[in-house]
Amino acid sequence: MSSELRVNDIYNLAGKRLSASGVGNVVSSDFTQFCEPYLVYTQNSGNGTRFNALSLSVTPKKSSNILVMQWVITGEVSWNEVLLIHRNDDLVTDGGQQGFNNEVGNNRWSGLLGGWYDNNNDSTPASWKLTYHCVANTTNRLYFTPAVRSSQGNEDWWRFNRAWASNGQGNYERTCSIGYLFEIGT
Amino acid sequence: MSFLYADNIRDTSGNITIPPYGSVINTSTMRYDGRPGYYARGWIAPSNQNTLFALRLTANNVQHPNNILVASWQLSIETDNNTTFKVLKNGSWQDNRLGTSNASAPSDEWYWKGLVCAYHDGDNSSTPSNYRLLYICRAGSTGSVNLDIVAQAADDGGRTVYINRTYGSGGQDAHEICVCTGVVFEIAHENGVGLTD
């Protein structure tokens, strides 16, 4: 015979919360996966071009909660590029949580990650591992999107989930980009 | 609003059921935007190597030594290809087995063993590389657990490891400046306890 007990919260005798909705717990999450080939034109000025298919969204349960995001992004690119983070379609500029390097500020060679200086841009895409975290600072809906920007004098292209020279054939691999967001209770 | 006060809630087998085993019960993060260079030496014990303290990831308020820590760094680094990256837990070199010290490893293997190694990329002067360093261990203690990264030359020489910048510049066209971030999750283990604050 099964039994069920439902309450809002559970505490031990010392007053510590035991339930899985408390401090340090994952209280909500979002996931994205995109496997189609996709081209993004990267300008060398402005705040970057968003790769909207990799957006992650959350409606925070508490404004002080921590948001942790991780992506594996695959593709092929000239090495002179940076990867940025946008929040609700704007580059994140909040102090300490910028979507670029806050020591050098927002210029075209400042980002969270650089391109990939591999030995061949024609075939075999690379992969980038991006981690971004911030305080929610609101209980309104937020969405976070990786964006790309040329870090040199020329504008360029970033080819996601594919090699530079082909959409997919022998020696020209097709891949996926994947991300998740955890909201951490505080 | 209702509350239930008890020391533990157990299933009919006597196992503690809250929080569920496998749950994330603590999360700590780090971010570093600085642009230093570290000198990575070659044939030397990792515990005597230069530690990249700026990239320290501290698991705070660890609840039980048997719980699992899942640590992950996004590293933006430029260095020569013959470089390995290791993890020190509370100052002690760990290998990739859960919570196991690698102190018994032959000393002549110190310099070329690591969790990840630098890429053999096409150019060290511009565009730093991007690494994911993933390290999983038992917490081993409660309170704070410090996880540090050591970069080590994988040959007899030494070399500079640049954080968040390239060899060639501290920031200019085609010489990107990036960020290192990290996150560590404490996972409640069936042999541990997962109280949350």
Interface residues (C-beta under 8 A of the other chain):
Chain A: L5 V7 N8 D9 I10 Y11 N12 L13 K16 R17 L18 S19 A20 G22 V23 G24 N25 V26 I66 V68 Q70 V72 W79 N80 E81 V82 G96 F100 N101 N102 E103 V104 N107 R108 W109 S110 G111 L112 L113 G114 G115 W116 Y117 D118 N119 W128 K129 L130 T131 Y132 H133 S151 Q152 G153 F182 I184
Chain B: M1 S2 F3 L4 Y5 A6 D7 N8 I9 I18 P19 P20 S23 V24 I25 N26 T27 T29 R31 D33 G34 R35 N61 S72 W73 Q74 S76 D121 G122 D123 S126 T127 P128 S129 N130 Y131 R132 N164 G170 G171 Q172 D173 A174 H175 E176 I177 C178 V179 T181 G182 V183 E186 L195 T196 D197
